[in-house]
């Protein structure tokens, strides 16, 4: 995360015209521990995913109000303001 955040203009990831925050991904990874015992994956894997998720959430708390808004990014057409 340090490398990503240390860039002058950190890149943004967009899926279907919507910005994806790494805090959102972290929240989903943190919830992966709810699957423990329900799928044939070792419990240690869920612990690792939850730990990574916690780090992503902590790093992106500044943008928490923007998470899960599902608001599309408007694109400007050439020549318009």
C-alpha positions in Angstrom: 0.0 0.0 0.0 2.9 2.4 0.7 4.0 2.2 -2.9 0.5 2.9 -4.2 -0.1 5.8 -1.8 3.3 7.3 -2.3 2.6 8.1 -6.0 1.9 11.7 -6.9 -1.4 10.6 -8.6 -2.3 7.1 -7.4 -4.2 5.2 -10.2 -7.9 4.6 -9.7 -9.5 1.3 -10.5 -12.9 1.4 -12.3 -15.2 -1.5 -13.0 -18.3 -0.8 -15.2 -17.7 2.9 -14.9 -17.6 2.9 -11.1 -14.5 3.6 -8.9 -13.6 0.7 -6.7 -12.0 1.7 -3.3 -9.5 -0.7 -1.7 -11.4 -0.3 1.5 -14.4 -2.0 -0.2 -12.2 -4.9 -1.2 -10.8 -5.0 2.3 -14.3 -5.1 3.9 -15.3 -8.1 1.6 -12.1 -9.9 2.4 -12.7 -9.4 6.1 -16.1 -11.0 5.8 -14.5 -14.0 4.2 -14.0 -15.5 7.7 -17.7 -16.1 7.8 -17.2 -18.9 5.3 -14.9 -20.8 7.6 -16.1 -24.3 8.0 -18.6 -23.9 5.2 -16.1 -24.4 2.3 -13.2 -26.9 2.1 -10.5 -24.2 2.6 -8.1 -24.3 5.5 -8.9 -21.8 8.3 -5.5 -20.3 8.0 -6.4 -19.0 4.5 -9.4 -17.2 6.0 -7.2 -15.7 8.7 -4.7 -14.4 6.0 -7.6 -12.9 3.9 -9.1 -11.2 6.9 -5.7 -9.8 7.9 -5.2 -8.3 4.4 -8.7 -7.0 4.4 -8.2 -5.3 7.8 -5.1 -3.5 6.4 -6.9 -2.4 3.3 -9.9 -1.0 5.3 -7.5 0.8 7.7 -5.6 2.4 4.9 -8.7 3.7 3.1 -10.8 5.0 6.1 -10.5 8.5 4.7 -12.9 7.6 1.8 -15.3 5.4 3.8 -18.3 7.6 2.8 -17.6 6.8 -0.8 -17.5 3.0 -0.4 -20.4 1.0 -1.8 -22.1 4.0 -3.3 -22.3 2.4 -6.7 -22.2 5.9 -8.3 -21.0 5.8 -11.9 -18.3 8.2 -13.0 -19.5 10.6 -15.6 -17.3 10.8 -18.7 -16.8 14.1 -20.5 -17.2 14.1 -24.3 -14.6 15.7 -26.4 -15.2 19.4 -26.9 -17.7 19.7 -24.0 -17.1 21.4 -20.6 
